Structure formats: C-alpha cells, structure tokens
Amino acid sequence: MKLILEKIRRHKEQEVAYKKLKQPVETLQTKELYNRQCTSLKQAIIASKGKGIIAEFKRQSPSKGNIHPNADVTAIVQGYTQEGAAALSVLFDQQFFGAKTDDFLKARKATNLPLLQKEFIVDEYQLEEAKAIGADAILLIAKLHPLDRIVQLTDYAHKLGLEVLLETHTEEEVRLYSHTNFDLIGINNRNLNTFDVDIENSILLASYLPTNAVKIAESGIYSANTIKELQQAGFAGYLIGEYFMKEHNPPEILKQLQTELL
C-alpha cells in the first residue's frame, strides 16, 4: 500500500494521455454541460451552519476492495438529496475506485445539489473533463503536487467556474498550502500512502488552518458524535462515503445520521 498514490499518479498520467487523443479538449468544450453554470459547493456548506454533509457515492476503494459494486447511482443520489445532504461527491476513477463511465453523468441528472468530482487530478485536461460532465467542484490533493502546481491548477479551475477543495493530510501540507487560492480546504484522516485512518488528524490540524477557511473533514467519520467533535474544532463540512455506501440503503443511513445531529 505504501506506494499506492504514486501508482495512481502514473496511471492517471497515462490515462490522460490516452484521453487527449480519444477526446480532445475541443471536443469536451462542445458538450452540453460544459456551459452549465456551476452551483457553489462552498456556499452550500456555509449555509448548512456546521452540519454540511457531503454524501459520497463510491463502489470500491484500494483499501477496502468492493464496497457496493452494483449500487444504483441514480437511486442513491436521489436518496441523498431527499435526506438532506448539503452536497454530493461522486468517484470518477475507474481503475482504483471502480467507477462506471456514466456514474457521474447519471448523478448530475439526478440532483441539483453541488457535485464534487472525486478524481486524482494531474493535468488541466481533467479540469476540462470535469466541466464537461457537469461538476461544480474538483479535488486537488496537496500530496500530489508542489505548491506552484496547486496554484496553477486552482487558477485554471476557477477560469472554468469550478471550485476547488484542497485536500491536505499533514501539518507540513497545511502550513505550506493553506494560503493558496482554494475555495474549501479539507483534512483527510486517511493516510494516502498506507490508507490507515485516524480521525484525530482533523482535530489536531484544525488549529493550523486559516480562521476564515471553509474546513472539510474527510474519511473515518462514522457517527454523529464524531461530527459534533469536528464541529467544535471548527469544521463546517464532512465528506462521508464508506459509512453510507457499505450499507444496503445508503440514504437511510444518512437519514439516521441527520436525526442524531438534531
């Protein structure tokens, strides 16, 4: 597991090179959704007043294997929407997370909530692709890029109208990257080298984040009590996937969680 992130990066670089030949940027820019006005993920989280659940749809992961491989994306996204999610996240990677080619487009048709495209971004082409499939926000992982590259990719995303969730994991990353021009900043409780999870990571690092930043806790969130702890630490949003998706009816688990947060 130690080198999984580097393995993903290499695969993405090869994948992007292939996609550029198969479907050039000029083709992406002709897609119907490309000119759609994005809905603000940041404003949706702010409006949730500390209870902003970003409910995630994913079929599998490198650490857990199959989670819900035959899930109906339309039904689950509609359910998440009905049960009060502030926003949604949909995995886009096929090789490591088992996404189907049309998962994101089906999700886009099924909800008007802000959609975060969960992908390993290594190239501007992927930002054009995100815009073309109706994403509202994209994820940039600090561990994948030097500071100047994060700034370049963020600027490019903003030119397309996309918001950026910047994902960090360590104190060093938070200190180095937290003054870039992101829209939301996340602390991932999962170590992307080992895939071990420690929820205390968010709480420990929260004090290093800019006071006015919209803070998102990612991974390892399995209870209302954990969310309440994170609220106290200054988090406004909570990206939750496995906790929902490992169950037969993910929206029902979201409903229960929302009730416990009242």
N, C-alpha and C positions, 0 to 999 in steps of 0.2 A: 504493500500500500504506500510505502514511503515516497515513491516517485510517481504516484498516480497523476498528480497535477501536471507534471512535465509531460507525461504520456498523453494527457488530454490536450495540452497545448500543441504538441507535434501533430496530433491527429487533426486538430482544428485548422492548423496552417495548411495541411494537405487538402482538407475538405473545402476550405475557402478557395484554394487554387483551382480545384475542380469546378466549383460552383460558378466562379468567374467566367469560365469557358462555357459552361452549360447555360447560364442565365446572367448575362452581363448586367451591370448597373443600369444601363439604358433601358433594359427590359423591365427591371424591377420598378423603375420610375413610371412605367405605363400602367402599373397595377391600380385597380380601382381604389384600394385602401390607402394608397400612397399619399393621396391628397386629403385624407381624412384629418380633421383637426383633433389633436391629442387631448385626452382628458387628464387632468393633473393628479398624479399619484400623491404628490406632496400635499396638495390641498385636501385630498380625501383623508389622509392620515391626520392632518391638523384638525379637520372637522370632527374627527372621531373622539377628540378630547382624551387622549391617553389610552383608548381602547381599540386602536386600529389594527384589526386582524387582517393580515394579507394571507388569504387561504390559498394554498398551493395544490396544483394538480400535477402529480408525477406517478409514473408507472413503476419505476425501479430506481436503484442507485448503486454506485460501485460498492458501498459499504454493506448494504442490506440485500442486494440482489432484487428479485421480484418483490414488489410491494403490493401492487394492484394492477397487474399487467393487462387485464381485459376490461378495465374501467371504461365507462361511458362518459366521455369528456363533456358532452352536451348536458347530460342529466346532472352531473356533479357540479359543473359551473353554474347552471341554473339554480341548483340547490344552495350552493354557497351564497349566491346573490340573494336568494329569498331569506336566508338565515342571518343576514346582516353583516357579511364580510365588508370591510371598508374597501378592499381591492383584492385582486387575484394575481397569482403568479402561475405561469404555465411553463413547464420544462420544454425546451426546444431541441435539446441534444438527443440524437437517436442512438449513437454508439454506446454511450455510457449510462444514459438515463432512460433508454427505451421509448423515447417519444415517437409517436407516429407522425408521418409527414403532414397530416392535416389536423393534428390536435389543436394547434394554435388558432388556425382559421375557424375551426368549429367553436372554440372558446369565444373568439371575437364575435361570432354571430349570436352567441348565447347570452351575452351580458353587455351592459353599457358601463359597468364599473371599470376603473382603470386597470389595465392589464400590464403586468411586468413580464417581459420576455426573459426567462431564466436560461441564459446561454453563457458559454465561455467565449467572451469577445476578444479576438486577437487582431481584428482588421476592420477598417472602415466599411468594407463591403457588408459586413454583418449588420452594421447600423442601417444601411440602406435596406437590407433584407427585413430587419425589424420594422422599419417604417412601412414597407410594402405589405406586411401581413397584419397591420393594424395594432402594433404595440404602442403603448403610451409611455413606457419607461423601459430602460435596459439596465442590466447589471454589469458593473465594471469591478473586477477583482484586483485589489491592490497587489496581491502576491504575484500576479501575472505580468505586471508592467512597472517600469521605472516611472518616477514622478512626471517627467516631461511627456511621456506617452499617455498617461492618465489624463493630463491636461488636454492633449491633442484630441483624444477620443471623446472627451467630455464636450469640448467645443464643437466637434463635428456632430455629435448627437443633438446638441442644442440648436444647431443650424437646421436640423431636420424637425425640430419641435419635440424631440424626445427628452424626457427627464432621465436623470442618472442616479441610480442607487449605487453608491461606492461602498464596496464590501471590504472590511478590514478584519484582522484577527489578533494582531499583536500590538503591544504598546508602541513599538517602533513604527509600525504602519500607521497607527492613529496619529502619532506625533508628526510624521512626515507628510501624510496625505490629507489630514483633516482641514487644511486651509486651502484646498483646491476648490474649484467651482462646481462641486456636486450639488444635487438637489436634496438628496437624503443620504445619510451615512449609516451603514449597517455594521454591527459587530457579529461576526459568525462565531458561534460557540463550537463549531466543528473545525478541527484542525485539518486542512485540506491535504496535508502530507500523510497523516495517519488515519484520518476520519474519526478519531476519538472526539467525544463531545463532553464539554464542561460548561454548564450553564453559568457558573460563576465568572466566566470570562467576560461576559457582557457587563456584569455588575462591577467587576474590578476595573474595567477600562472606561466605564461611562464618564468618570470624572475628568478624563483627558480629552473628551470631545468638546467642541465649541458649545457654549451655553445656548446659543440660538439655533443650533443644528436640529433638524428633524431626525431623531435617532430611532433606528430599527434594530431589534434583536432577532437574530436568525439561528435556527436549529436548536434542538433539545428542549423545546417548550412543550410540556405535556400536561399542564394543569393551570387552573385559574390562579392558584396561589403563586405560581412562578410568574405569571403575568403581573400580578399585584406587586411582587418584589421588584420586577423590572420597571413598573410604573414609578415606584418610589425612587428608583435610580435615575429617572428622567427619560425613560423610553416612551415613545408615542406610538410605535408600531411593532408588530410581532409577526414574523414570517413563519408560518406553521404549515408543514406538509405531511411528514410521515405520521404524526399523531392522528391526522384525519384519514390519510389515504390507506393506512393499514387496516382500517375497518371496512366492513361491508357497505356501510352507508355514511360516507364522509360528512355530508351536510348535517346529518343528525348529530354527529359528534360536535360539530361547530355550534349547533343549536344549544346543546347541553353546556358547552363552554361559555357561551354568551349568557346563559341563565345564571351560571355560577359567578359571573363577573358583575351581576347587578347588585 
